[in-house]
Amino acid sequence: MLPFDQKLLSEIGKELLKNEQTIAVAESVTTGMIQQAMGSIKDAMQFYQGGITTYNIPQKFRHLGVEPIAAEKCNAVSGAVASQMALGVSALFGSHWGIGITGYASPVPESGNRLFAYFAIAFRKKVLAEKILHHRKKTDSVADVQLTYVNAVLAALHKVLSS
């Protein structure tokens, strides 16, 4: 099992349960790791609606409503795409909250060999947070980069839920 912050996950679960709210997740760069984290929370069945991993633009368009022409211009890695993913997954699963994340976990020419990701958190059809994450250590494994992104998104979600 991946080393998710169990205390943080427990607090996220408690906030969602207390407020009787649900959540869904759309991932690309983290390939289901946020979904795994959410599903590991105690009583997740009461608030976690599900998730989807979409790795290419046609699937992001088909399942999440990501605008394909704009996505093509940025290789589907931008704050706008992450926001569309968050809003789209919330609509797809009928949840109060939606998370979207897209980016790069390994150096590739399309990213200028940089490691970064954009994520967004939406609540009731409104984006509350849209941020970029940078990962400087190109020698880290893909899984380590992904886990760094996951933990940053979970911390941001907790902050938004607690405010």
URDA-V158697 format. One record per residue. N is the residue number from 0. RES is the residue in one small letter. PHI is phi in whole degrees, -180 to 180 (999 if undefined). PSI is psi in radians with two decimals (none if undefined). NEAR is the number of other C-alpha atoms within 10 Angstrom. Layout:
n = {N;N}
res = {RES;RES}
phi = {PHI;PHI}
psi = {PSI;PSI}
near = {NEAR;NEAR}
This chain:
n = {0;1;2;3;4;5;6;7;8;9;10;11;12;13;14;15;16;17;18;19;20;21;22;23;24;25;26;27;28;29;30;31;32;33;34;35;36;37;38;39;40;41;42;43;44;45;46;47;48;49;50;51;52;53;54;55;56;57;58;59;60;61;62;63;64;65;66;67;68;69;70;71;72;73;74;75;76;77;78;79;80;81;82;83;84;85;86;87;88;89;90;91;92;93;94;95;96;97;98;99;100;101;102;103;104;105;106;107;108;109;110;111;112;113;114;115;116;117;118;119;120;121;122;123;124;125;126;127;128;129;130;131;132;133;134;135;136;137;138;139;140;141;142;143;144;145;146;147;148;149;150;151;152;153;154;155;156;157;158;159;160;161;162}
res = {m;l;p;f;d;q;k;l;l;s;e;i;g;k;e;l;l;k;n;e;q;t;i;a;v;a;e;s;v;t;t;g;m;i;q;q;a;m;g;s;i;k;d;a;m;q;f;y;q;g;g;i;t;t;y;n;i;p;q;k;f;r;h;l;g;v;e;p;i;a;a;e;k;c;n;a;v;s;g;a;v;a;s;q;m;a;l;g;v;s;a;l;f;g;s;h;w;g;i;g;i;t;g;y;a;s;p;v;p;e;s;g;n;r;l;f;a;y;f;a;i;a;f;r;k;k;v;l;a;e;k;i;l;h;h;r;k;k;t;d;s;v;a;d;v;q;l;t;y;v;n;a;v;l;a;a;l;h;k;v;l;s;s}
phi = {999;-72;-81;-76;-76;-64;-64;-62;-62;-62;-66;-61;-60;-62;-63;-64;-65;-58;-91;53;-118;-117;-145;-140;-131;-119;-125;-131;-61;-94;39;98;-68;-69;-60;-62;-63;-62;-68;-87;-75;-55;64;-55;-59;-85;-139;-89;-82;138;-159;-147;-112;-121;-99;-133;-62;-57;-74;-63;-68;-62;-96;-121;76;-66;-68;-71;-68;-67;-63;-62;-67;-121;58;62;-124;-164;-64;-63;-66;-60;-66;-63;-65;-63;-67;-66;-71;-63;-68;-60;-101;66;-104;-69;-108;-140;-119;-130;-144;-149;168;-128;-110;-143;-66;-140;-57;-62;-101;67;63;-99;-108;-159;-147;-111;-134;-141;-125;-118;-138;47;69;-132;-78;-97;-147;-145;-140;-107;-115;-113;-123;-88;-86;-69;-85;-66;-69;-56;-62;-67;-64;-59;-64;-60;-62;-58;-63;-67;-66;-63;-65;-66;-61;-59;-63;-67;-65;-83;-89}
psi = {2.49;2.61;1.22;2.70;1.70;-0.61;-0.79;-0.79;-0.71;-0.74;-0.67;-0.82;-0.77;-0.73;-0.79;-0.75;-0.79;-0.70;0.03;0.85;2.72;2.87;2.63;2.77;2.36;2.14;2.70;-1.31;-0.53;0.03;0.76;0.00;-0.63;-0.67;-0.75;-0.75;-0.83;-0.73;-0.29;-0.11;2.44;2.34;0.44;-0.55;-0.37;-0.23;-0.41;1.98;-0.50;-3.00;3.05;2.48;2.07;2.08;-0.27;2.92;-0.78;-0.68;-0.63;-0.69;-0.89;-0.78;-0.46;-0.10;0.36;2.30;2.00;-0.59;-0.80;-0.69;-0.65;-0.63;-0.43;0.29;0.53;0.48;1.69;2.92;-0.67;-0.72;-0.76;-0.71;-0.76;-0.63;-0.76;-0.79;-0.71;-0.72;-0.59;-0.74;-0.74;-0.73;-0.05;0.70;2.79;-0.78;2.59;2.46;2.39;2.41;2.40;2.56;-2.68;2.24;-0.05;2.61;2.23;2.72;-0.61;-0.45;0.15;0.43;0.38;2.67;2.06;2.80;2.66;2.45;2.76;2.61;2.18;2.60;2.15;0.96;0.32;2.29;2.10;-0.43;2.39;2.01;2.79;2.47;2.36;2.45;2.05;-0.47;1.66;-0.21;-0.18;2.64;2.79;-0.78;-0.67;-0.70;-0.82;-0.76;-0.65;-0.78;-0.82;-0.85;-0.62;-0.72;-0.76;-0.69;-0.72;-0.71;-0.79;-0.74;-0.77;-0.73;-0.59;-0.22;none}
near = {6;10;8;19;12;13;10;16;22;16;15;22;23;17;15;21;16;9;10;11;16;23;24;28;29;34;26;23;25;25;18;19;22;26;21;15;20;26;18;17;20;13;13;20;13;14;23;23;23;22;24;21;21;21;15;13;19;16;14;26;18;12;16;23;19;24;18;17;11;13;19;13;10;12;16;23;24;23;21;18;29;31;28;26;34;32;31;26;30;30;18;19;19;16;22;20;30;33;31;32;33;30;27;23;25;20;15;11;7;11;15;8;13;18;20;22;25;24;30;28;26;27;21;14;15;13;18;14;16;20;16;16;15;15;17;11;11;14;10;13;12;17;15;14;24;24;19;17;28;22;19;14;22;20;16;18;22;18;11;15;15;11;5}
